[in-house]
Amino acid sequence: MEELKFEDLVGEAKEFEIMGKKVEIPPLKTKDLKLFIGLENPQTKPKAMIDIFVKTLRKIFPDKNENEIKNLPLSVLVNFFEKILEANDLKHEVDNEDFQKAIQNLKS
């Protein structure tokens, strides 16, 4: 068996198709854990989703600022968010019903 190297732990972007286009979504880092913890609380979930979305899209589109990303249509967040969770191996950690409720909260 091969020895584990630090480079093996870094994590690589995963490729997805969103809106008919190929996109590589990088995983967030350990230092971003507090963003994901916010998904557990119904009061902080919508903000946590936006923060995770913005942080991820800033990695994908480094020339875009936070304001530009926050002004994208809500449908873009919805299209990306499930893939962001999957890129971070957390898709099974977030209940789909809770996700839908959080989306409704964002819309209102």
JOLINVEN-V729023 format. One record per residue. PHI is phi in radians with two decimals (NA if undefined). Layout:
((PHI) (PHI))
//
This chain:
((NA) (-1.32) (-1.29) (-1.27) (-2.01) (-0.96) (-1.04) (-1.19) (-1.61) (-1.10) (1.52) (-2.03) (-1.11) (-1.92) (-1.58) (-2.38) (-1.95) (-2.30) (0.97) (1.32) (-2.19) (-1.41) (-2.50) (-1.76) (-1.84) (-1.39) (-1.27) (-1.37) (-1.79) (-0.96) (-1.11) (-1.64) (-0.95) (-1.05) (-1.12) (-1.28) (-1.09) (-1.09) (-1.24) (-1.34) (-1.81) (-0.99) (-1.27) (-1.77) (-1.01) (-1.02) (-1.12) (-1.08) (-1.07) (-1.11) (-1.08) (-1.14) (-1.04) (-1.09) (-1.05) (-1.19) (-1.15) (-1.14) (-1.28) (-1.32) (-2.16) (-1.09) (-1.48) (-1.78) (-1.64) (-1.00) (-1.09) (-1.06) (-1.19) (-1.15) (-1.62) (-1.22) (-1.04) (-0.99) (-1.05) (-1.18) (-1.03) (-1.06) (-1.11) (-1.48) (-1.08) (-1.08) (-1.21) (-1.10) (-1.07) (-1.12) (-1.09) (-1.76) (0.96) (-2.13) (-0.99) (-1.31) (-1.43) (-1.94) (-1.16) (-1.07) (-1.13) (-1.10) (-1.06) (-1.11) (-1.11) (-1.11) (-1.09) (-1.08) (-1.10) (-1.14) (-1.23) (-1.58))
//
